Amino acid sequence: MPNQKRIKTKYPGVYILFTNSSQSNNQEQTFYIRFRKGKKQIEEKVGKKIQNNMSAAKASQIRLQKVNGQILSNAELRTQNQTPKIRWTIKALWEEYKSRRTSADDFRRDDVRMQKHIIPVFGDFLPSELPIEIIDSFRIEKLNEYAPATVRNMLALLRITLNFAAENQLCSPFPYTIRMPKVDNILTEDLSKNQLSKLMTALDEDPDQEVADMMRLVLFTGMRRGEILNLKWKDIDYERGFIYISQPKGGKSINIPLNKRARQILTNHPKTSSEFVFPGRYGGKRVEMKITLNRIKLKAELPKAFRPLHGLRHVFASSLASSGKVDLYVLQRLLTHKSPTMTQRYAHLRDKTLKRASELVSQIYPNT
């Protein structure tokens, strides 16, 4: 067949070869296209008139798409099909998920947790081969060693990886529901006046005043760890008296009041060439301060279970709620909670204050 002559059509680079059709008595027409890819001249068969409903016009359109790279040449398709397919294990999926992330906010901690706990156990499994029994055993085993919230965070990373794989059609959806540990979200942390006094002394005496100011700011604003780490000098509006919180955990970006104590902390805080208020190494975003936090916590003799930053956020909220001067809606806005559900954990503190206020009536009317 290659010695048979192709007949040129009116379309550039499109040729016809006439042969006898095996499906009818009519003469079959086979269409070929010729084009260049770089310095290489390529000729390809694109179809037959009777068998594939091909025409010179269709062949010309296919040729144009191959010239423009919209369609791969037959040689390129063969090469692509010979490329080994990726084995989408949990480990490979996690690496792909990491590569597609557009934001690195607080991601280093997730990656450390994934590499330490999830990858060693599940890393070599394909999602389709991952037995739910192994996940259940993992949950039970880890609950003997870690708090339910910590184990929940571990399993959440596994679930994120599986969901990412299904959403991007890298593999079939995971057929099971991962059972998550129940977490007591009603837990609140508070400090006595004596504990607060010891904490303030420890903050004043600590050599790392960068972290000390972070803790002070949490105590007087209730900001989250991530919000403190993301805080930039441009987010502080001294004139209007607000701190701009960009995309808080609770939802849309919001302004919180820059109160007197917070203003004092930020005014006295050293300003570097970095855009971040509390910069990390080389002026970039800070990601870790665990050693200093634990040192201050130990010096202040705080409870072992007290979380230095998140606990101070609770202290801020508890102090306002128990004052009796702040309603739960205002507290919700100050804490940037998306819904009032999370704020309700402080309702009992406000109720106690209202009850104490109500008891004053017996002092006002002692003889009735």
C-alpha positions as CSV (number, residue, x, y, z in Angstrom):
1,M,0.0,0.0,0.0
2,P,2.7,2.6,0.7
3,N,3.7,2.5,-3.0
4,Q,0.3,3.5,-4.1
5,K,-0.1,7.1,-5.1
6,R,-2.1,9.5,-2.9
7,I,-4.2,12.0,-4.8
8,K,-3.9,15.6,-3.6
9,T,-7.2,17.3,-2.7
10,K,-8.0,21.0,-2.7
11,Y,-7.2,21.2,1.0
12,P,-3.5,21.7,1.8
13,G,-1.8,18.6,3.2
14,V,-4.8,16.4,2.6
15,Y,-4.6,13.4,0.3
16,I,-6.8,10.5,-0.8
17,L,-5.9,6.9,-1.6
18,F,-8.6,4.9,-3.6
19,T,-9.0,1.2,-2.7
20,N,-11.7,-1.4,-3.1
21,S,-14.2,-1.4,-0.1
22,S,-14.6,-4.7,1.8
23,Q,-18.1,-3.5,2.9
24,S,-19.6,-2.6,-0.5
25,N,-19.0,-2.7,-4.2
26,N,-18.1,1.0,-4.1
27,Q,-14.5,2.2,-4.2
28,E,-13.3,3.2,-0.7
29,Q,-11.4,6.5,-0.1
30,T,-8.7,6.6,2.6
31,F,-7.7,10.1,3.8
32,Y,-4.2,11.0,4.7
33,I,-2.7,14.2,6.1
34,R,0.8,15.6,6.0
35,F,2.2,18.2,8.3
36,R,5.4,19.3,10.0
37,K,6.2,19.1,13.7
38,G,9.4,21.1,14.1
39,K,11.8,19.7,11.5
40,K,9.9,16.4,11.2
41,Q,7.6,15.7,8.3
42,I,4.6,13.6,9.4
43,E,2.1,11.6,7.4
44,E,-0.9,10.0,9.1
45,K,-4.0,8.2,8.1
46,V,-7.1,9.9,9.6
47,G,-10.0,7.7,8.4
48,K,-12.0,6.2,5.5
49,K,-15.0,7.7,3.7
50,I,-17.4,4.7,4.0
51,Q,-16.1,3.1,7.1
52,N,-15.5,6.3,9.2
53,N,-17.7,8.9,7.4
54,M,-14.5,10.8,6.8
55,S,-14.2,13.7,4.2
56,A,-11.5,15.9,2.9
57,A,-12.9,18.8,4.9
58,K,-12.9,16.8,8.2
59,A,-9.4,15.6,7.5
60,S,-8.3,19.2,6.9
61,Q,-9.7,20.2,10.2
62,I,-8.0,17.4,12.0
63,R,-4.7,18.3,10.3
64,L,-5.1,21.9,11.5
65,Q,-5.7,20.8,15.1
66,K,-2.6,18.6,15.1
67,V,-0.5,21.4,13.6
68,N,-1.7,23.7,16.4
69,G,-1.1,21.1,19.1
70,Q,-4.8,20.8,20.0
71,I,-4.6,17.1,19.1
72,L,-1.6,14.9,19.5
73,S,0.0,13.1,16.6
74,N,-0.4,9.4,16.4
75,A,3.3,9.0,17.4
76,E,2.8,11.3,20.4
77,L,-0.3,9.3,21.4
78,R,1.7,6.0,21.3
79,T,4.4,7.6,23.4
80,Q,1.9,8.8,25.9
81,N,0.2,5.4,26.2
82,Q,3.6,3.9,26.9
83,T,4.2,6.2,29.8
84,P,3.9,4.3,33.1
85,K,0.8,5.2,35.0
86,I,1.2,6.7,38.5
87,R,0.3,4.3,41.3
88,W,-2.0,6.6,43.4
89,T,-1.2,5.4,46.9
90,I,-2.1,7.5,49.9
91,K,1.5,8.8,50.0
92,A,1.4,9.7,46.3
93,L,-2.0,11.4,46.7
94,W,-0.8,13.4,49.6
95,E,2.2,14.7,47.7
96,E,0.0,15.6,44.8
97,Y,-2.4,17.4,47.1
98,K,0.5,19.4,48.6
99,S,1.8,20.4,45.1
100,R,-1.6,21.8,44.2
101,R,-2.1,23.9,47.3
102,T,-2.2,27.6,46.7
103,S,-1.8,28.6,50.4
104,A,0.8,27.3,52.9
105,D,-1.0,28.8,56.0
106,D,-0.5,26.4,58.9
107,F,0.2,23.6,56.5
108,R,3.6,22.7,57.8
109,R,2.0,21.3,61.0
110,D,-0.5,19.2,58.9
111,D,2.4,17.8,56.8
112,V,4.4,16.9,59.9
113,R,1.4,15.1,61.4
114,M,0.7,13.3,58.1
115,Q,4.3,12.1,57.8
116,K,4.5,11.1,61.4
117,H,1.2,9.3,61.8
118,I,-0.7,8.6,58.6
119,I,2.0,7.8,55.9
120,P,3.8,5.1,58.0
121,V,0.5,3.2,58.4
122,F,-1.5,3.9,55.3
123,G,1.1,5.3,52.8
124,D,1.5,2.3,50.6
125,F,-2.2,1.5,50.3
126,L,-4.3,2.4,47.2
127,P,-7.7,3.9,48.4
128,S,-9.5,1.0,46.8
129,E,-7.4,-1.5,48.8
130,L,-7.6,0.3,52.1
131,P,-9.7,-1.7,54.6
132,I,-11.9,0.2,57.0
133,E,-10.9,-2.2,59.7
134,I,-7.3,-0.8,59.6
135,I,-8.6,2.7,60.0
136,D,-10.7,1.6,63.0
137,S,-7.8,-0.1,64.6
138,F,-5.6,3.0,64.0
139,R,-8.3,5.2,65.7
140,I,-8.6,3.0,68.8
141,E,-4.8,2.6,69.1
142,K,-4.1,6.4,68.8
143,L,-6.9,7.2,71.4
144,N,-4.9,5.3,74.0
145,E,-2.0,7.7,73.4
146,Y,-3.5,11.0,72.2
147,A,-6.5,13.3,73.0
148,P,-9.6,12.7,70.8
149,A,-9.2,16.1,69.2
150,T,-5.6,15.2,68.1
151,V,-6.7,11.8,66.7
152,R,-9.6,13.5,64.9
153,N,-7.1,15.9,63.2
154,M,-5.0,12.9,62.1
155,L,-8.0,11.1,60.5
156,A,-9.2,14.4,59.0
157,L,-5.9,14.6,57.0
158,L,-6.5,11.0,55.7
159,R,-10.1,12.0,54.8
160,I,-8.9,15.1,53.0
161,T,-6.5,13.0,50.9
162,L,-9.2,10.5,49.9
163,N,-11.7,13.3,49.1
164,F,-9.0,15.1,47.0
165,A,-8.4,11.9,45.0
166,A,-12.1,11.3,44.3
167,E,-12.8,15.0,43.4
168,N,-9.9,15.0,40.9
169,Q,-10.7,11.6,39.5
170,L,-7.3,10.2,40.3
171,C,-9.0,7.0,41.7
172,S,-12.4,5.7,42.7
173,P,-14.1,7.3,45.7
174,F,-13.4,5.7,49.0
175,P,-16.4,3.5,49.7
176,Y,-16.5,3.8,53.5
177,T,-17.2,6.5,56.0
178,I,-14.3,7.2,58.4
179,R,-15.5,7.1,62.0
180,M,-14.2,10.2,63.8
181,P,-13.5,10.4,67.6
182,K,-16.0,12.4,69.5
183,V,-14.5,15.7,70.8
184,D,-15.8,17.7,73.7
185,N,-16.0,21.1,72.2
186,I,-17.6,22.6,75.3
187,L,-14.2,22.6,77.0
188,T,-13.2,26.1,78.1
189,E,-9.9,27.2,79.7
190,D,-9.7,29.9,82.3
191,L,-7.1,31.2,84.8
192,S,-7.5,32.6,88.3
193,K,-6.3,36.1,89.2
194,N,-3.3,34.6,90.9
195,Q,-2.4,32.5,87.8
196,L,-2.9,35.6,85.5
197,S,-0.6,37.6,87.8
198,K,2.1,34.9,87.6
199,L,1.7,34.7,83.8
200,M,2.1,38.5,83.4
201,T,5.3,38.3,85.5
202,A,6.6,35.4,83.4
203,L,5.9,37.4,80.2
204,D,7.7,40.4,81.4
205,E,10.8,38.4,82.5
206,D,11.1,36.1,79.4
207,P,14.0,36.9,77.0
208,D,11.8,36.3,73.9
209,Q,9.5,39.4,74.0
210,E,8.4,38.6,70.5
211,V,6.4,35.6,71.7
212,A,5.5,37.4,74.9
213,D,3.8,40.1,72.9
214,M,2.0,37.5,70.9
215,M,0.6,36.0,74.1
216,R,-0.3,39.5,75.4
217,L,-2.2,40.3,72.2
218,V,-4.2,37.0,72.4
219,L,-5.1,37.7,76.0
220,F,-6.4,41.2,75.2
221,T,-8.0,40.6,71.7
222,G,-9.0,36.9,71.7
223,M,-7.3,36.4,68.3
224,R,-6.5,32.9,67.1
225,R,-3.0,31.5,66.6
226,G,-3.3,31.6,62.8
227,E,-4.6,35.2,62.9
228,I,-1.7,36.3,65.1
229,L,0.8,34.6,62.8
230,N,-0.8,36.2,59.7
231,L,-1.0,39.6,61.2
232,K,0.7,42.3,59.1
233,W,1.4,45.9,59.9
234,K,-0.9,47.1,57.2
235,D,-3.8,45.3,59.0
236,I,-3.6,47.6,61.9
237,D,-5.6,50.8,61.6
238,Y,-4.5,53.0,64.5
239,E,-6.6,56.0,63.3
240,R,-9.9,54.2,63.2
241,G,-9.0,51.8,66.0
242,F,-9.4,48.4,64.3
243,I,-7.4,45.3,63.5
244,Y,-8.2,43.7,60.1
245,I,-8.6,39.9,60.3
246,S,-8.1,38.4,56.8
247,Q,-10.3,35.3,56.3
248,P,-10.6,34.1,59.8
249,K,-11.5,30.5,60.6
250,G,-15.1,31.6,61.3
251,G,-15.7,32.9,57.8
252,K,-15.4,36.3,55.9
253,S,-12.7,38.9,56.7
254,I,-13.6,41.2,59.6
255,N,-12.4,44.1,61.7
256,I,-12.0,43.7,65.4
257,P,-11.6,46.6,67.8
258,L,-8.1,47.8,68.6
259,N,-8.6,48.3,72.4
260,K,-6.3,50.4,74.6
261,R,-4.2,47.5,75.8
262,A,-3.8,46.0,72.3
263,R,-2.8,49.4,70.9
264,Q,-0.2,49.7,73.7
265,I,1.3,46.3,72.9
266,L,1.5,46.9,69.2
267,T,2.8,50.5,69.6
268,N,5.7,49.3,71.8
269,H,6.4,46.2,69.7
270,P,9.6,46.5,67.6
271,K,9.0,47.0,63.9
272,T,11.3,45.3,61.5
273,S,11.6,45.4,57.7
274,S,9.2,42.5,57.5
275,E,5.5,43.0,56.6
276,F,4.6,40.6,59.4
277,V,4.1,42.0,63.0
278,F,5.6,38.8,64.4
279,P,7.9,37.6,61.6
280,G,9.8,34.3,61.5
281,R,13.2,33.5,60.0
282,Y,14.4,35.9,57.3
283,G,11.3,38.1,57.8
284,G,8.8,35.5,56.5
285,K,5.8,34.2,58.2
286,R,6.5,32.6,61.6
287,V,5.5,29.0,62.0
288,E,6.8,27.8,65.4
289,M,7.3,29.2,68.9
290,K,6.6,26.0,71.0
291,I,9.8,26.2,73.0
292,T,9.2,29.7,74.2
293,L,5.5,29.1,74.9
294,N,6.2,26.0,77.0
295,R,9.0,27.9,78.9
296,I,6.6,30.8,79.8
297,K,3.9,28.3,80.8
298,L,6.3,26.4,83.1
299,K,7.6,29.7,84.6
300,A,4.0,30.9,85.3
301,E,3.1,27.5,86.8
302,L,0.1,27.2,84.6
303,P,-1.9,23.9,84.5
304,K,-0.4,21.1,82.4
305,A,-3.4,20.9,80.1
306,F,-3.5,24.7,79.5
307,R,-2.8,25.6,75.9
308,P,-0.7,28.8,75.9
309,L,-2.3,30.6,72.9
310,H,-5.7,28.9,72.5
311,G,-6.2,28.9,76.3
312,L,-5.6,32.7,76.5
313,R,-8.3,33.1,73.8
314,H,-10.6,31.3,76.2
315,V,-9.5,33.5,79.1
316,F,-10.4,36.6,77.0
317,A,-13.8,35.2,76.2
318,S,-14.5,33.9,79.7
319,S,-13.6,37.3,81.3
320,L,-16.0,39.2,79.0
321,A,-18.8,36.7,79.4
322,S,-18.5,36.6,83.2
323,S,-18.4,40.4,83.4
324,G,-22.1,40.6,82.7
325,K,-21.5,43.6,80.5
326,V,-21.1,41.8,77.2
327,D,-24.0,39.9,75.5
328,L,-23.3,36.7,73.5
329,Y,-23.9,38.3,70.1
330,V,-21.1,40.9,70.8
331,L,-18.9,38.1,72.1
332,Q,-19.5,36.1,69.0
333,R,-18.4,39.1,66.8
334,L,-15.3,39.7,68.9
335,L,-14.3,36.0,68.6
336,T,-15.1,36.0,64.9
337,H,-17.3,32.9,65.3
338,K,-19.3,32.2,62.2
339,S,-22.4,31.0,64.2
340,P,-23.5,31.5,67.8
341,T,-23.1,27.7,68.5
342,M,-19.4,28.0,69.5
343,T,-20.1,31.1,71.6
344,Q,-22.7,29.3,73.6
345,R,-20.0,27.5,75.6
346,Y,-19.6,30.8,77.6
347,A,-23.3,31.2,78.2
348,H,-23.1,29.6,81.7
349,L,-20.6,32.2,82.8
350,R,-22.9,35.0,81.8
351,D,-25.9,33.2,83.5
352,K,-23.9,33.0,86.8
353,T,-23.3,36.8,86.6
354,L,-27.0,37.5,86.0
355,K,-28.0,35.3,88.9
356,R,-25.6,37.2,91.2
357,A,-27.0,40.4,90.0
358,S,-30.5,39.1,90.6
359,E,-29.7,38.3,94.2
360,L,-29.0,41.9,94.9
361,V,-32.7,42.5,95.2
362,S,-32.7,40.8,98.6
363,Q,-30.2,43.4,99.8
364,I,-32.2,46.2,98.4
365,Y,-35.4,45.0,100.1
366,P,-34.0,43.2,103.3
367,N,-37.1,43.5,105.4
368,T,-39.8,42.4,103.0
